[in-house]
């Protein structure tokens, strides 16, 4: 199976390493947008910027240059995986709109400006592509180091799920199939926003009770939005719902959680992002998640408080007061 991964951030590089490990596997391609970065990775056989100290397999092929030209020259590719942030998905899909290969993406979020989920962007710009998403509770560095991980391959097309399973399922990486694209994508987007809230909670020293309450009520928010968009309720109890939420909200490797921790220390959002040095998708998708919820009449108080905090309308302690000051209600969704 011939695989090309587009985007050499931490997650794209980690999956390229994972897919390259079987000795009988055809060479995997890792497409790097920046020629200088591509040259450095190829020479050092390591992505020092995103996964320092982790050697790339000899069989991993580094490419760069125009994406359309790459696609034209690699017609034998069976699976193309877009490993860019959400902001790069639309342009990548436009370049891949005529490929016969299966296409999947790793990004999690709602598109800024349009509020669209990834599969909705694909329906606009590359409607004929057989597409899917690879999601689930996973830190890139742990996948690259072969620590046990489970992911979910989501697509309405059984062939795309099968391609993702074939490409990545192995001794330390389990891939489960799911046909609920909406549920998987909502889980992947909303958990990043909730992780900011949980980081804030922990940074303020509110305690383990508060963290558990925040995660549980956050899952309720996520599920409400998903059901309003047509998702299956059981998806939110799976890897891309509860699983990814728990990991991102509690794991110290979570960039979104780190944003919350830094904001709790009194840093401004710009200072927090500068300190972080990497993309935290929850910062960019929080507003679009809230806008989509408001359009549907879905109540998401935790998300609303996070957006107010990010926009500078609330201080950290005030955001907690707003949430705790809400009137009593039943627990049901």
N, C-alpha and C positions, 0 to 999 in steps of 0.2 A: 504494500500500500504506500503510495507516494503522498507525502504530507508537506504542506508549506504553511508556516506560521508567520503572519504579517504583524510585525511589531515586536521590538526587542526590549520591552520593559521587563520587570521582574516576573510577571505571570507568564508572558509569552515565552521568555527564555526558559523558565522552569518546565513548561509543558514540552518545549522543544527538546530539552534534556531527557525528560521522561519518555517521549516517543522514540528517542534515538537509542535507548538502552538495549533493546533486543538485538542480539548479534546478527540475526538474519533479516533485520529490517532494512528496506531501502533507505538511502540517505534522506534525512529530514532537512528541509530548507527553513532557515530563519531569516526573514526579510527585514532589513534595518533601514529605516527612512533616511537617517543621517549618514552620508558616506564616510565621514571622519570616524563616527562611532563604529560603523561596520568594519573599517580597516583596523581599528583598535581591538575589536572583539576577535577578528580573524587572526590577528598577529599574536594576541595574548592568550587566545583560546579560553577566554573568561570574560564575562560581562561585569567588569569591576564596578560600574556605576550602580547596578541594581542587585547583583548577586555576587558580591566580592568573595574571592577565595574558592569559588566552585568551578572546577574545570569543566569545559564543554567536551562532550564525546568527540572523538576523531571523525565520526561519520556525519556530524552536524555541519551542514553547508551554509555559510553566511552569504547572503545576497543583498544588493542595494540597488538604487536607481528607480526609474519610473515603474510603478506597480502594474500598469497596463502592459508595458513591454515585458515585464517578468511573466505575466500570465500568458501572453502570446507565445513566449518561448518555452513554457512548461505545460504544454497541453496534456501531458501524462499525469498531472497532479490529480489525485482522487479526492483530497480533502484540503480545503483552504480554511485556516482559522484566523480570524481577525482578533488581534490581541492589543488593539489600541484602546485608549479611554473612550468613553461615550462620545466625546466631541469629535473623534476621528472616524466614527462608524459610517456616517453618511458618505463621506468622500471615498472611503475604502469600498463600500458597496457599489458606488457608482463605477469605480474602476473594475469591479468584478461582476457587473450585471449580466454579462454575456457568457460567463464560464459554464461549462457543463458539469463541473465538479460540485460536490456538496460543499456548502459554506456554513461556517459556524462562527459565533462571536463569544468573547469572554467578558465584555464590558457589562457593567451593572448600573442602571440608572434610567432617568427619563431625559430626553434630549432637551437642552436649554432652548428656550424660545418657542418650540412647538409643543413641548410636554409629551412627546411621543415615546412609547416604549421601543426597544430595539426592533422587534418584529414588525412594528408599525412603520418604522423608518424603512425597513427592507421592502415592505409592501408598496411604498411610494417609489423608491428609486431602483429596485431590482426585483420586481414582482415575479419574474419567471425562475429565479434562483431557488433551488432546493436548500432551505436554510434551517438552522437550529441554534441553540445556545448551550454552552457548557458552563455549569454553575455549581455552587455548593460550598460548604465550609472548608476553606483551604487557604493557607498562607504559602506563598510561592517558595520561600526558602525551605519549608518542610517538604514540599513536593520534590524539589530539586535534590534534597538530601535523602530521598527515598523513605521518608517517614510515612506510616500508614495514613491514607487519605481516601475519602469517598466523595464522589461527585455525581451530579445528575446531568444527563444529556437530554435536552428537551427539544422536541420538534413534532409537528403534525405528520411528518414524513418518516416512516419507519426506516427507510434507507439511510437517512441522515443520522438517526440515533444509532443505527448499526455501525455506520462509519466511525462515529465518535467512540463507541465502545471498542471497536477493533483497533483504533489508533492509540488509545490511552489506557485501556483496562490491562492491568498486570498484577504482579506479585504484591506491590505496595500501593497501587492505585486502583480502586474499584469504581466503576462507572455504571450507574443505574439509568435506565431509560424512563422517560415520562413524556406524555403527549400534551401536557398542560403548559404551553409556552407562556400564557398570561400569568399563571400562578408563579412559575419559576422566575419570571422577569420581575414581577412585583416584589417577590421576596428579596431578590438580589438588590433591588433599588432601595426599598424602605429600610432594610436592616442597616444600611450605611448611615442613614439619618438617625436611627435609634441608637447606634453605637456612639455617635457624638453626645447624645443625651446621657448615656450610661457612663461615658468618660467624665462628663461634667459631674455626675452624681458621685463617682468615686473620687474625683479630684477635690470635691468639697467635703469629703469625709462623711457622707450621709449614712454610711453603713450598709451591711449586706442585705438587710431587710428592704431597704430602699432600692437597691440594685435588682433584687428579685421581683419587686413590684413593678419596676420600670420595664424590665424585660417582658414580663407577663402581659402587662397592659399594652406594651409596644406590639407584641404579637397579635393582640386583639385589633389594634389599629391596622396593622398590615393585612390581616384577614378581611376586615371590613372593606378596605379599598380593593383588594383582590376580587372579592365576591361581586362588588359593584361593577368591576371590569370584565366579569365573566369567568373567573378562575374557579377551579375545583377546591372545595374547602380542605380536602385531605392533603393537598399539596403543601399547605402551610405547617403541617406537622412533620414534614419531610426534610430532606437535606437542604433544600434551597429556602426553606422557611425557618422553622425552629432551629435547625442545625446551624445555618449560616448566621442567624441572629445571635445565638449563644456564643459562637466563636468570635464574631466581630465585636460584640459588646463586652466581652470579658478578656480576650486575648491581648497581651501586651504588644504583639506584633501588628495589631490593627491600627492603620493610619487614622481612621475615623475616630476611634476611641482616643487616640493621642491628641486629636484636635480638641475634644472635650476636656481632657486633662489639662491641656495648655490654657484653654479659656478659663478654666476654674482657677488657674494660678494668676489670673489678671491680665494675661497677654491679650492684645487685640487680635482680630482674625488674621490680619496681614502678618503680624509677628508670629502667630502660631503656624501659618502656612510656610513662612520663610524658615522657621526652625525645623519644620518637618522635612522639607526638601523634596517631597514627592506628592503626587496627586492624591487627594482624599476625595473620592467621588461623592460622598455624602454632602460636602460643602456645596457642590455644584448642582446636585439633584434635589436638595431639600425644597427649594422654592417651587420647582416644577412638580414634585410630588404633592405639595400642598395645593397648588393651583388645580391639578387634576382632581384631587379629592374635593375641593370646593365646587368645581364644576358638576360633580356627581352628587353633591350634598352629603358627603361622607365626613363624619366628625373625626379629626385626628389631632387631639390636643397636644400630644407630645411633639409631633412634627411641627405644629404651629408654634410652640414655645421655642423649638430649635431654630426655626426661621427667624423669629423675633430676636433671638440672641445673636445669630449670625449677622442680621441687618443692623445690629446696634441699638435696637429698641428696648431691649431688656439686658440687665446685668445678670451674671450667673445666679446669684442668690434670688433675684427677682423671678427668674424663670421657674425655680423650684416653688416659690410662693404662689405663683400663678397656678401651677399644676395641683398643689396641695389644697388650694383654696376653692377648687371646684366643688359644686354641691354633690350630695350623695345620689347614687343611682344603682340600678341592678348591674350584676356582673356580665350578663349575657351580651353577646355581640350586638 
